[in-house]
């Protein structure tokens, strides 16, 4: 099983959009966790009108504060929402605002990291995490246990500069960039290869411009989930997801 963190620098490159699109296209059981400490954006796009205070990262963190790791992982089923339109997909809504992030300090992010590691054995599903913009308050313990870290960037000067700083932060925190893949979102004055070279990252993927699908995934719209699965953006995200699962499966059996 696989855990993927979707991260970003400044300039709103589309990390939440990619995380949501990958969830809709994932080739198997999947859990999307909105782990942005600044407040999540997954609910408006995928779960408009469905989420409540009884489900989500905050309620899970409070309920599992004193539970053993295995029990805390199993308890996730009580704090997620099913997305049956996308197959076997679960979504754990994030914090409503950055003011709630204190509930995850003092061991909350570490507890979530342990739960993510155990999702394969306890819940039988892969995990995608939207971690938001990288910074001091980022859920670094969670990112550290992920098999792949997707750094999303737009091919513009502003976004590339932010991605370069984010890549350096990841190198410092993780020790290297071996698990970091670059996803170039949309078009701009730089080619995907130039964008990757600027960040010093070897693994490279790209997603197309698809403003209607992107708006629906983050802001919500009349487009149905089934309709979104047929868009260029979600199909491209599915290709990234497929490549990740192939790579991590090969790695798990010692094939390079």
N, C-alpha and C positions, 0 to 999 in steps of 0.2 A: 504494500500500500504506500501511498505517496502523500506528502504534505508540501504545499506550495505557498509561499508568502509573496504577495503582490505589493510592491513598494514604489515610492515615488520621491522625487525631489520637489522643488517648488515649481510653479508655473502650471499647475493643474494638467498634467500630461494624460490623464485618463486611466489611472490605476483602478478606481472603483468600477469603471465601465468594463475594463478587461476582466476583473474578478467575477463580475456578474455574468458576462458573456461566456466565460469558461465554465461557469456553473451550469448554464443552460446546455452546453455542448459536451459536458464531461462524459467519457465513455464508461460509465459505471456509477455505483453509489457514491454520492459526494455530499460533503458538508461544507457550506460556505459560512465562515465566521467573520463578522464585521468587527475587527479588532483595532479600529482607528481610535486612539486615545483622545483625539480632538472632537469626537462625535461622528457617528456613522451616517452614510448616505445610501445604504443598501435598501432600507425599508421603502422609501418613496418609489423606487423603480420596480422592485420585485414583489413587495408586500404591501402595497397601498391599502390601508384600512384593515389589515390583518393583525398587525403587531399590537401587543399590550405590555404593560409593566410586568406581567407574569411570565413573559418569555424574553430571552435575550441574554447577552453576556453579563449584564449587571445582576440580573436575578440569579443566574447560575453561580456567579462569583460569591454572592451573599449566602446562597443555600449550601454551598460546598466548602465554606471556609474551614470547617473542622472535620471534613470527611477524608478518609484515606484516598490515595490517588486513583485506585481502581474504581471505587465508589463514585468519586467525583466525575470520572469519565462516563460511567454508566448513567449518571444523572443528567447528562447533556440531553438525552431524549426528552426530558421534561421541560427543556428551555429552548427548544428549536421549533420552527414551523416548517411543515412539509410543503414542498412545491411540486405537487403531483403533475402539473402541466409539463414539467421538465424531466419527467421520469423519476428516478429514485434520488431526489435532491432534497436536502434539508438546508434551512437557513437559520443561523443564530443572529438575530438583530444586535446592533451595537449600542454604544452609549448614545444618549440623546444629545449630550454636549460634553465639552471638555471638563466641565465642573464635576462630572461624575467619575473622572479618571482616578481620583484618590481611592476609590473602592478597590482598585486593582493593584495599588501599591502595597508594600508589606507582604509580598508573596503571591498576589493574585495572578500576575503574569507568569510567574514560575509554575503555579498550579495549572494554568492553562497550557503552558508548554508541555508539561507532563501528560495532560489529557490528550493533546494533539498527538504525542508519540504513541499513545495507547489506543487511538481511535481505530487503527487497523484491527487489532485483536479484540477490542471490546465492542466496537460498533460495526466493524466490517466495511468501512468506507474511507475514501480518500478525503483530504481536507484542503480547501483553498481559503487563505486568509487575506482579507483586505486590511493592511496595516497602516494605510494612509501615508502622509508625508513623513520622511525620516527626521528624527530629532531626538533630544534627550529623553523625552517622555515616551518614545516608541517602545513597543513590546519586544524588546531585544531578546529576552529569554525564549520567546516563541519563535522568532526569526532564526535563532541559532539552531533549533532542532529541525527546521524544514529541510527537505531534500533539495529543493530548488527555490531560488529567490528571483522573481521576475522584476526587473527595474524598468519601469515604463517611462518613455521619453518621446516627446514630439521632436521632429527634425528641424527645430528652429534654434537660433542662437541662444535665446533666453532659456529654453528648456534643456538644451545640450549643456550649457554652463551649470545648471542646477543638477543635471544627471552626473556630471563630472564630480561635483562636490559629494553627491550621494554615493557614488562609487567609492570614493576615498573613505567615506564614513563606513561603508560596508566592509572595505578591506581592513580597516582598523578594528572594527568590532568582530569580524569573523575570522580574521587572520589572512585571508586570501579571497579571491573572487571566483574560485573554482565552481561554486554552486550558483553563481549569479548569471542569469541570462538577461540580455537586453531585448526589450520589445519596443520597436519603433512604431508609434501610433500616428497614422495619418501621413500627410505629405508636407513638405516644406523645402527650404532652399538647400538642405543637405541631403545627400543620399543616405540610405540605411548604413552602408559601409563606412561612410565618413562619420556618421553619428556614433557607430560602435567604436571606431578608432579613437574618437575624442574621449570616450569613457574608459578605454582600455579593457573592454569586455569582448571575449571571443564568441560566445554563443549569441546568435542573432536571429530574431524573428520580427515579423512586421504585421500590422493589422491595417486595413484600408480605411479611408474616409467613409463614414456612414453616419451622417449627422442624425438622421431620423432614428436609427436603432440606438445610437449612443444616448440620445435624449430620453428615449423610452426606458433604457436600462437604469438611468440614474434619477431622472425627474418623474418618471411615470407618464403614460399616455394611453391613448385608446388602442395602441398596438397590443395584441394578445401575446402571451408567452409563446404559444405555438407559432404565431406569426413571426416573432423575433428569431426563432430557431432557424428560419429560412433566410435571414438577412446575411449579407456579405460579412458583416462584422462578427456575428456569432459563428458563422462557418469558419472564418479565419481563426477565431479563438479556439474552436474545436481542433484545428490543426495543431495549434500550440499545445493544447491539452494532450492530444494523442502523442505528440513527440515527447512530452514530459513522461507520460506513463511508459512509453517504450524504453526511454533512457533509464528510468529508475528501475524498471523490471530487469533490464540487462545488468545493471549495476548490482542488483540484489543477488544475481546468480553468478557474479564474477565475470561477466562478459563485457569487454570494453568496446 
